[in-house]
Amino acid sequence: MTTVAVHVHPDASSARGGETLFETVAEEAFRHYARVWKPGTLAVNRVYLRKQILPWFGSRPITEVTRTDVQRRFASLHTTPAAADRSLPILSVIFAMFSRAARRCRACRCPSSRACSATPGPG
């Protein structure tokens, strides 16, 4: 499995307890996947991120975005199934990156997994 680093810039945290914003993790995911995705895929994914995902989740701490929130967003896209289809893999890589960082943080016993900027290892 690929090792992914989530480095949270101090200015990128919300005012609420220094929690990492969804937007911050999304940008880290896009920086990582820029090496993996073809240029066209990266460009299309950035547009969907900007237009379909960030308006809903971007300014929220990622720990506060729930499965129900994501399900509601997808339900709201029922008239544009292509947007839902494109958004799903983007959300998937963002949450996968955050989950790896959170697991790594718990393993290293950081004081708060909500604001941790630990570098996740494989898995």
C-alpha positions in Angstrom: 0.0 0.0 0.0 1.1 3.5 -0.7 2.4 5.6 2.2 0.7 9.0 2.3 1.7 11.9 4.4 -0.8 14.4 5.8 1.0 17.5 6.8 -1.4 20.0 8.2 -0.2 23.6 7.9 -0.9 25.6 11.1 -2.9 28.2 9.2 -5.1 25.5 7.6 -6.9 24.4 10.8 -10.2 25.7 11.9 -10.6 28.0 14.9 -12.4 25.2 16.7 -9.7 23.4 18.6 -7.3 23.3 15.7 -9.2 20.5 14.0 -8.2 19.7 10.4 -10.6 21.1 7.8 -12.0 18.8 5.1 -10.6 21.2 2.5 -7.1 20.7 3.9 -7.2 17.0 3.7 -8.7 17.2 0.2 -5.8 19.4 -1.0 -3.3 16.9 0.5 -5.1 14.1 -1.3 -5.0 15.9 -4.6 -1.3 16.7 -4.1 -0.6 13.0 -3.6 -2.9 11.8 -6.4 -1.4 14.3 -8.9 1.4 11.7 -9.2 -1.1 8.9 -9.9 -4.0 10.4 -11.9 -3.6 11.4 -15.5 -3.6 15.2 -16.1 -7.1 15.1 -17.6 -8.5 13.1 -14.6 -6.8 15.4 -12.2 -8.3 18.5 -13.9 -11.8 17.0 -14.0 -11.6 15.9 -10.4 -10.5 19.3 -9.3 -13.5 20.9 -11.0 -15.8 18.4 -9.3 -14.1 19.0 -6.0 -14.5 22.7 -6.3 -18.1 22.7 -7.6 -19.7 19.7 -6.0 -17.8 18.8 -2.8 -16.1 21.8 -1.2 -19.3 23.9 -1.1 -20.8 21.2 1.1 -17.9 20.0 3.2 -14.9 22.3 2.6 -14.9 24.6 5.6 -16.0 21.9 8.1 -13.6 19.9 10.3 -13.2 16.5 8.6 -14.0 14.7 11.8 -17.5 16.3 11.7 -18.4 15.1 8.2 -20.5 12.0 8.8 -21.7 9.1 6.6 -25.2 10.7 6.8 -23.8 14.0 5.5 -22.3 12.2 2.5 -25.5 10.2 1.9 -27.5 13.5 2.0 -25.1 15.1 -0.5 -25.5 12.1 -2.9 -29.3 12.2 -2.5 -29.2 15.9 -3.5 -27.3 14.9 -6.7 -30.0 12.5 -7.9 -30.9 14.8 -10.9 -27.2 14.8 -12.0 -26.0 11.2 -11.5 -22.7 11.9 -13.3 -21.8 14.4 -10.6 -22.5 11.8 -7.9 -20.5 9.2 -9.9 -17.5 11.6 -10.2 -17.8 12.7 -6.5 -17.7 9.2 -5.1 -14.0 8.3 -5.9 -12.9 11.8 -4.9 -14.5 11.5 -1.5 -13.1 8.0 -1.2 -9.5 9.1 -1.6 -10.0 12.1 0.8 -11.5 10.0 3.6 -9.0 7.1 3.0 -6.1 9.6 3.5 -7.6 11.0 6.6 -8.3 7.5 8.0 -4.7 6.4 7.5 -3.5 9.6 9.3 -5.9 9.0 12.1 -4.9 5.4 12.6 -1.2 6.4 12.6 -1.9 9.2 15.1 -3.7 6.7 17.5 -0.7 4.3 17.1 1.8 7.0 18.1 -0.5 8.2 20.9 -0.7 11.8 19.8 -2.7 13.9 22.2 -5.5 14.5 19.8 -6.2 12.5 16.6 -8.5 15.3 15.5 -5.6 17.7 14.9 -2.8 15.2 14.3 -0.5 15.7 11.4 1.2 12.4 11.8 2.6 10.6 8.7 0.6 7.4 8.1 2.4 4.2 7.4 1.2 1.5 5.1 -2.3 0.2 5.8 
